[in-house]
Amino acid sequence: MSETITRKLMLYFPKCECEKPIIYHLVKDYDLIVNIFRAKVTPEEEGYLVLDVTGTEEQIQASIDFVKTFNVTVNFSGKGVTRDNDRCTHCGYCVPYCPTDALIITNGATREVIYNEDECIECLACVRVCPFGACTAAF
């Protein structure tokens, strides 16, 4: 039996594909567990989904092949929020808005803001509040 894994995917939908029950098929036909972190999928517009899919490598690959038949772009980078260290002034304004402590201030004299991408759930709170545009959404 194959090992169960979880992969983070970002799906970009052209406007003509937003009304189709694609995620339903991932669950029903490919027996995947789907956890949606963020979505913007509206009729007559382009859309995106940031999600984790859990299943075997074979199930996940088959589902990705299915999704691509709809002209949906699949991004495997796992980076939906990026932080530009050159733009960050380490003011710390973003830190209290981060619900998962993906952004923390070090306990040293530098008081540097550190970004832990593994803890980020891509809620976009940092993107909305950063006064210097150091945090951005990748879509």
Phi, psi and omega in degrees: 000140182284152180285142176276132180229166175237133178234139174270131180232150170238123181250129178248119185258131169290158187299336181283351184248000187290340184264003182270146184278058185295314182295323174306316181292328177298321180283309187285311187272332184248002175055041179263151169266128185241130175238110182269123179271320182206146181210144168217095182227103181232148180302144176065019175223161169289157181211173178212157173226137171246120186211158168258140172239136181238129180174194176280161178303321180295316179297316182296315180296319178297321179292323177295318177300319177298311182301320182294340177293346179261014184064025176273131177274132180249125179249128182256004188296332182077005181250101175260333176240130177238155180235127179266104183297333179289331180273339183287128178261001180061036179288336178083004182300327183285333190304310182291346179274348183275114185284347184246006183061033173288336174247120180224159175257130179292156182269030181254184178293336182283333182051044182285139174276125180250138178250120177255098184302327181295333180271347185288130176256008176059045178283346178073009178301317180295323180296318182290328188257345184295118182286351184246002179069027180286330178258129180224154175270140185275014178215000000 
